[in-house]
Amino acid sequence: MKAKESKKTEDNKTSFFTIFVIIVSALAGCLYGLDIGAIGGALGFITKEMHLSAGQQGIIVGAVLGGGSIAILITGILADAIGRKKMIIISAAVFIVGVFWTSYASDYHHLLYGRLIMGAGVGISAILIPLYLSESAPARIRGCAISCFQLFLSGGILLAYVVDLAFTKSSNWRAMFKVLAIPGFLFFIGSFFLPESPTWYFMKNKVEKSKRIFLKFHTKEGADCILADMLALKEKKKHDINQSVLRKAYVLPFIIALSVACLTQATRINCILQYAPTIFEETGDTSKYLPMVLGTGVTLISFIITMVAMALIDKIGRKPLLVFSTGGVAICLIIMGVASLMQPSKLTIGLLTLGMFGYIFSYCIGIGVVVWLATSELLPTAIRSKGLAICLFANSMISTILAAVFMIMKAHIGYSGVFFMLAGFTVVYFLIALFFVPETKGKTIEEIEEYFRHKVEEDTKLGR
């Protein structure tokens, strides 16, 4: 039976179990967001207490991404070897250890170790959750399900800024981090109740176990059709005479996914959020609270717009949102660059606020949710975990490097130069989204894989 027929037999209702799995999985995004937001509010107080240099500040901010990059190198291999669920549990445990290590750090080096451990925890989950949900969630809600990771990430940043605001008066940066342990424990406990990925069971030739898990998310007819498609595709690849075409069918989606992963970080959303209070301070504001309030407002917009994007992703589609998003981000970065060239004043604050809020709106309506979808949906089953690991490793390394040198670049070329540079990267992203990223709305993972196989076969026949 064809995949298109399977969708007709799929139950239109979303079960409580499916919602539970999505929410627990998405808590990993909350941990990621909490870390981004917590360091944004705590960095100033840490710097005063530990007398950090500009270079050390950048390293502390980027350390979580560096730790994530190290973890990502082995996560894809381990996820294939021992399963998605076990690795999700491990990621939660590692994160909790990192939280307490960081909150009790007595000097720069211990703080760095704690940040690296936290990064390892969120790095593992950043691969596993999109991978897990792409293999488990029904096609009709897969976009919304994976987007929940970004929604919870935005919510985590917002919650962190609210917590930071509450502790700003006391300058208690250690408490800002300790709060992160609460959702960490919730994620750790909840992960024990998640089922294993049905696709992982299928890869291990445990078809009956795979079917039992699919039945938790689909009707019997829908589960049977999905398994039939998976078996048919597996048989086709097994007997594929033209193996070069098969390899090309893997390379093409991998290059697109890798480009999306790298260019998403080249927009530098993390730096904008992490340094938002500092950026506002240097526009001429001398208030202790206004920069933090404005930073909190930015994260609130991020959370709200991500919810809007979730509602649109499975209706409008991935490609239109990504094209609109990249175009909007480029324009807003230019506005922020212009504002940074102006003398500090209320007008400068207003223009920078407009650019930053517009930036957050544009980013969250498309880039923020599509990146997780593109890197998990486009990759074929045979290379999904390892390909996703490579994509997110490159994503993390770019993010780590840019985070570490952000303040150094700012010292040499100013915020305006940094914003204009990021705008240039985003224009390249816009062109790739417009001409190369395919639409995957409503398609099963098997249909997407078949799309690239057919595309490569047609190009081969035409001699392209």
DOLUMNU-609881 format. One line per field, with one value per residue (C-alpha): x, y, z; residue number from 1. Coordinates in steps of 0.5 Angstrom, whole numbers, always signed. Example, Ala and Ser with C-alpha at 12.3 -4.5 7.8 and 13.67 -1.06 7.14 Angstrom:
<sefis>
px <- (+25	+27)
py <- (-9	-2)
pz <- (+16	+14)
nr <- (1	2)
</sefis>
This chain:
<sefis>
px <- (+0	+3	+4	-1	-6	-4	-5	-12	-13	-9	-14	-15	-15	-9	-9	-7	-1	+2	+1	+5	+10	+11	+11	+16	+21	+20	+22	+29	+28	+26	+33	+37	+33	+34	+41	+41	+37	+40	+47	+45	+42	+48	+54	+54	+54	+59	+64	+64	+65	+70	+73	+73	+76	+72	+75	+73	+66	+66	+68	+63	+58	+60	+62	+55	+55	+62	+60	+54	+59	+63	+57	+54	+60	+58	+51	+49	+53	+51	+43	+44	+47	+43	+37	+34	+30	+37	+41	+35	+35	+43	+42	+38	+42	+48	+45	+43	+50	+52	+47	+50	+57	+56	+52	+57	+63	+68	+73	+73	+75	+70	+65	+67	+67	+60	+58	+61	+57	+51	+53	+54	+47	+43	+47	+45	+38	+38	+40	+35	+29	+28	+30	+26	+20	+21	+21	+15	+10	+4	+6	+0	+3	+10	+11	+8	+11	+18	+16	+15	+22	+23	+17	+19	+26	+23	+19	+26	+29	+23	+23	+30	+30	+24	+28	+34	+30	+27	+34	+37	+36	+40	+45	+45	+47	+48	+40	+39	+42	+40	+33	+34	+35	+27	+25	+32	+29	+22	+25	+29	+23	+19	+24	+23	+16	+17	+17	+23	+23	+19	+24	+30	+26	+25	+33	+34	+30	+25	+19	+14	+16	+16	+9	+7	+10	+7	+0	+1	+1	-4	-10	-8	-9	-5	+1	+0	+1	+7	+11	+9	+12	+18	+19	+18	+23	+28	+27	+28	+34	+37	+36	+38	+42	+45	+48	+51	+44	+42	+49	+47	+40	+43	+48	+43	+38	+45	+48	+41	+40	+47	+47	+40	+44	+50	+46	+41	+47	+50	+44	+47	+40	+44	+48	+42	+39	+45	+48	+41	+42	+49	+47	+41	+46	+51	+45	+46	+41	+44	+38	+40	+33	+31	+36	+33	+26	+27	+31	+25	+20	+25	+24	+16	+16	+20	+15	+9	+11	+14	+7	+4	+9	+7	+0	+2	+8	+3	-2	+2	+8	+16	+19	+14	+15	+23	+23	+19	+23	+30	+28	+25	+32	+36	+32	+32	+39	+41	+36	+40	+46	+44	+42	+49	+52	+48	+50	+47	+40	+33	+32	+37	+34	+27	+30	+35	+28	+24	+30	+31	+23	+23	+29	+26	+19	+22	+27	+21	+16	+20	+28	+27	+22	+24	+31	+29	+25	+30	+35	+31	+26	+30	+35	+34	+33	+40	+44	+39	+42	+49	+47	+43	+49	+54	+49	+48	+56	+57	+51	+54	+61	+59	+55	+61	+66	+61	+59	+67	+69	+62	+65	+72	+69	+64	+71	+74	+68	+63	+56	+54	+59	+57	+50	+52	+56	+50	+46	+50	+50	+42	+42	+45	+40	+35	+37	+38	+31	+28	+31	+34	+29	+24	+17	+15	+9	+4	+9	+11	+19	+19	+15	+21	+26	+23	+22	+30	+31	+27	+30	+37	+34	+31	+38	+42	+38	+38	+46	+46)
py <- (+0	+7	+12	+17	+11	+10	+18	+17	+11	+15	+17	+24	+25	+26	+21	+23	+19	+23	+29	+27	+24	+31	+35	+31	+31	+38	+39	+38	+45	+48	+46	+49	+55	+56	+56	+61	+66	+64	+66	+73	+75	+72	+74	+81	+79	+73	+78	+83	+77	+73	+79	+76	+79	+80	+74	+69	+72	+70	+63	+62	+64	+59	+54	+50	+50	+47	+42	+40	+40	+35	+31	+31	+27	+21	+22	+19	+13	+11	+13	+8	+3	+3	+7	+14	+13	+11	+17	+22	+19	+20	+27	+29	+27	+30	+37	+36	+35	+41	+45	+44	+44	+51	+54	+52	+54	+58	+61	+61	+54	+51	+55	+53	+46	+46	+50	+45	+39	+43	+44	+36	+35	+40	+38	+30	+32	+37	+31	+26	+30	+32	+25	+22	+26	+25	+18	+17	+23	+22	+26	+30	+33	+32	+39	+42	+36	+38	+45	+44	+43	+50	+53	+50	+53	+60	+59	+57	+63	+67	+63	+65	+72	+72	+69	+73	+79	+77	+76	+82	+86	+81	+80	+72	+69	+62	+62	+64	+57	+53	+54	+50	+44	+44	+43	+38	+33	+34	+32	+26	+23	+24	+21	+14	+14	+15	+9	+7	+10	+5	+7	+5	-2	-3	-1	-7	-12	-12	-11	-13	-9	-3	-4	-4	+3	+5	+3	+8	+13	+11	+7	-1	+1	+7	+3	-3	+2	+5	-1	-4	+3	+2	-5	-4	+2	-3	-8	-3	+0	-8	-9	-3	-4	+3	+4	+11	+14	+11	+15	+21	+21	+21	+27	+32	+32	+32	+38	+42	+40	+42	+48	+50	+48	+52	+58	+58	+59	+65	+69	+69	+68	+66	+72	+77	+74	+72	+79	+83	+87	+89	+91	+96	+98	+101	+105	+110	+107	+107	+104	+97	+94	+97	+93	+86	+88	+90	+83	+80	+83	+80	+73	+74	+76	+70	+65	+68	+68	+61	+59	+62	+59	+52	+53	+55	+50	+44	+49	+54	+49	+50	+53	+59	+61	+60	+64	+70	+69	+69	+76	+79	+77	+80	+87	+87	+86	+92	+96	+94	+96	+103	+104	+102	+107	+112	+116	+114	+117	+115	+115	+110	+105	+106	+104	+98	+96	+96	+92	+87	+86	+85	+80	+76	+76	+74	+69	+65	+65	+61	+59	+58	+52	+50	+48	+42	+40	+41	+37	+31	+30	+31	+26	+19	+13	+10	+16	+20	+20	+20	+26	+29	+29	+32	+38	+40	+39	+44	+48	+48	+49	+55	+58	+56	+60	+66	+66	+66	+72	+76	+81	+81	+82	+88	+91	+91	+93	+95	+92	+95	+91	+85	+86	+88	+81	+77	+80	+78	+71	+71	+73	+67	+63	+67	+64	+57	+57	+60	+55	+49	+47	+43	+43	+37	+39	+33	+28	+21	+20	+15	+20	+25	+20	+17	+24	+25	+18	+20	+27	+24	+19	+24	+29	+22	+21	+28	+28	+33)
pz <- (+0	-2	+4	+1	+2	+9	+11	+9	+14	+20	+26	+26	+33	+37	+43	+50	+50	+44	+47	+53	+49	+45	+52	+56	+50	+49	+56	+53	+49	+56	+59	+53	+53	+61	+60	+54	+58	+65	+63	+59	+66	+70	+66	+69	+76	+75	+71	+77	+82	+78	+75	+68	+62	+55	+52	+58	+58	+51	+53	+59	+54	+49	+53	+53	+46	+46	+51	+46	+40	+44	+46	+39	+36	+39	+40	+33	+34	+41	+39	+34	+38	+45	+43	+43	+50	+54	+51	+53	+60	+60	+57	+63	+68	+65	+65	+72	+74	+70	+73	+80	+78	+75	+81	+86	+82	+86	+80	+73	+71	+75	+72	+65	+67	+69	+63	+59	+62	+62	+54	+54	+57	+52	+46	+47	+47	+41	+37	+40	+41	+34	+31	+36	+34	+27	+28	+32	+31	+26	+19	+20	+26	+26	+24	+30	+35	+33	+33	+41	+42	+39	+43	+50	+48	+47	+54	+57	+55	+58	+64	+65	+64	+69	+74	+73	+74	+80	+83	+80	+86	+90	+84	+86	+80	+83	+85	+77	+75	+81	+79	+72	+76	+77	+70	+69	+74	+71	+64	+67	+71	+65	+60	+63	+61	+54	+49	+45	+37	+33	+27	+32	+33	+26	+24	+29	+25	+31	+27	+32	+37	+32	+30	+38	+39	+32	+35	+41	+36	+30	+28	+27	+19	+19	+23	+18	+12	+15	+16	+9	+7	+11	+9	+1	+2	+5	+0	-6	-3	-2	-9	-12	-18	-19	-12	-14	-15	-8	-5	-9	-6	+1	-1	-3	+3	+7	+4	+4	+12	+13	+10	+14	+20	+19	+17	+22	+27	+22	+24	+31	+35	+41	+42	+40	+46	+51	+50	+49	+56	+55	+48	+51	+56	+51	+47	+53	+58	+65	+69	+72	+71	+64	+60	+63	+62	+55	+54	+58	+53	+47	+50	+51	+43	+42	+46	+43	+36	+36	+38	+32	+28	+31	+29	+21	+20	+18	+15	+11	+10	+12	+5	+5	+13	+12	+6	+9	+16	+13	+9	+15	+19	+14	+14	+22	+22	+18	+22	+28	+25	+23	+30	+33	+28	+31	+38	+44	+45	+46	+39	+38	+44	+40	+33	+36	+40	+33	+30	+35	+36	+29	+29	+34	+30	+24	+26	+31	+25	+21	+22	+29	+28	+21	+23	+27	+22	+16	+20	+22	+16	+10	+12	+10	+15	+14	+16	+20	+27	+24	+19	+24	+29	+24	+22	+29	+31	+25	+28	+35	+33	+29	+35	+39	+35	+34	+41	+44	+39	+39	+44	+41	+34	+37	+40	+33	+29	+33	+34	+27	+24	+27	+25	+18	+17	+20	+15	+9	+12	+12	+5	+3	+7	+4	-3	-1	+2	-4	-9	-6	+1	-1	+2	+6	+9	+11	+8	+11	+12	+7	+2	+3	+2	-4	-7	-7	-10	-16	-16	-17	-22	-26	-26	-28	-34	-36	-35	-30)
nr <- (1	2	3	4	5	6	7	8	9	10	11	12	13	14	15	16	17	18	19	20	21	22	23	24	25	26	27	28	29	30	31	32	33	34	35	36	37	38	39	40	41	42	43	44	45	46	47	48	49	50	51	52	53	54	55	56	57	58	59	60	61	62	63	64	65	66	67	68	69	70	71	72	73	74	75	76	77	78	79	80	81	82	83	84	85	86	87	88	89	90	91	92	93	94	95	96	97	98	99	100	101	102	103	104	105	106	107	108	109	110	111	112	113	114	115	116	117	118	119	120	121	122	123	124	125	126	127	128	129	130	131	132	133	134	135	136	137	138	139	140	141	142	143	144	145	146	147	148	149	150	151	152	153	154	155	156	157	158	159	160	161	162	163	164	165	166	167	168	169	170	171	172	173	174	175	176	177	178	179	180	181	182	183	184	185	186	187	188	189	190	191	192	193	194	195	196	197	198	199	200	201	202	203	204	205	206	207	208	209	210	211	212	213	214	215	216	217	218	219	220	221	222	223	224	225	226	227	228	229	230	231	232	233	234	235	236	237	238	239	240	241	242	243	244	245	246	247	248	249	250	251	252	253	254	255	256	257	258	259	260	261	262	263	264	265	266	267	268	269	270	271	272	273	274	275	276	277	278	279	280	281	282	283	284	285	286	287	288	289	290	291	292	293	294	295	296	297	298	299	300	301	302	303	304	305	306	307	308	309	310	311	312	313	314	315	316	317	318	319	320	321	322	323	324	325	326	327	328	329	330	331	332	333	334	335	336	337	338	339	340	341	342	343	344	345	346	347	348	349	350	351	352	353	354	355	356	357	358	359	360	361	362	363	364	365	366	367	368	369	370	371	372	373	374	375	376	377	378	379	380	381	382	383	384	385	386	387	388	389	390	391	392	393	394	395	396	397	398	399	400	401	402	403	404	405	406	407	408	409	410	411	412	413	414	415	416	417	418	419	420	421	422	423	424	425	426	427	428	429	430	431	432	433	434	435	436	437	438	439	440	441	442	443	444	445	446	447	448	449	450	451	452	453	454	455	456	457	458	459	460	461	462	463	464)
</sefis>
